[in-house]
Amino acid sequence: MKDLRERLEKLRADAVDLSLMSRRSSDPQKRALFERLADELAIEALELEQVVKLQSWRSGHSDMDKVVPLHVRPDRR
């Protein structure tokens, strides 16, 4: 279970890093690539979070406060 939480934290941190790289890139293609990768990692993190929550619920543990929250960026459309 600890491994899943660590992986979840890593996915979220990587998603945030890629999002920052996207915003800082001056190349439109790189910007789009980093944004897509950030979105993919954020989705994976949400899916993994569901698994962690389900396993925590089944085992009677509720220490999800140790998981790093995902900061949702505003829609830029």
Number of C-alpha atoms within 10 A of each C-alpha: 10 8 8 13 19 14 15 25 19 15 23 24 19 17 26 21 13 21 22 15 17 22 13 11 13 10 10 10 11 15 18 15 16 21 20 16 16 24 16 14 21 23 15 16 22 16 12 17 19 12 15 19 16 13 14 15 12 10 9 9 11 12 10 13 7 10 14 15 12 16 10 8 8 6 5 4 3
